[in-house]
Amino acid sequence: MTLSAALAGVFDDLASGYDHEHHEAVARALLDLVRPGPAEAVADVACGAGAVALQLARSRPATAPRVLAVDLSPGMIAEGRSRAAAAGVGAAIDWCLADAVPLPVAGHSLDVVLCASSLHFLGGRAPADWRRALRPGGRVGFTLPAVTHFRPSARFSALLAADVPLPRGAGDADAWITAQGFTGAVSRVHDLGPRRVVVTTAVAPGGR
């Protein structure tokens, strides 16, 4: 079984009972840091049930570009579509069933890439693809669980990317994304119940 198939299977199994409350809190923290503009082209990478895409869609004018929400789990995409329809923002999100790396977009076509609660599964190939997809000076925003508070199940542990070290704090996340070719990194640490999440934003190379 490929890694993509294994990830899809795990998240399909979780789709109907997903922890929406936690992921909504993560999405709020991420959007508060990155603050995508109303005219910016945005992708929600490995979107799960769409916590980031839904919150962003609710806050943007009807004239804003549709948010691209990409995930490899059919169950998660179906859950996200259902939640978007219930929230009245179904037309504001372009749901795409696909592997998140590479993103199914042209090079330098996005202003903002957002990735909540997923980078530690995607691995170091993800920021390389984000540099391809982002316009010069575009922004990335992502979250990682703090290693001090992360207790994955054996099934999840087997799927973690070895080349994305979980941060102990903001400095670790800043240093890692800077080493991936981004600049201007800013990270914040959020305690969300018993979980600690590091939220990071940085700028793609080539901006003025």
Buried (B, 14 or more C-beta within 10 A) or exposed (E): EEBBEBBBBBBBEBBEEBBBEBBBBBBBBBBEBBEBEEEBBBBBBBBBBBBBBBBBBEEBEEEBBBBBBBBBBEBBBBBBBEBBEEBEBBEBBBBBBBBBBBBEBEEBBBBBBBBBBBBBBBBBBBBEBBBBBBBEBBBBBBBBBBBEBBEEEEEBEEBEBEEBBBBBBBEBBBEBBEEBEBEBBBBBBBEBEEBBBBBBBBBBEEEE
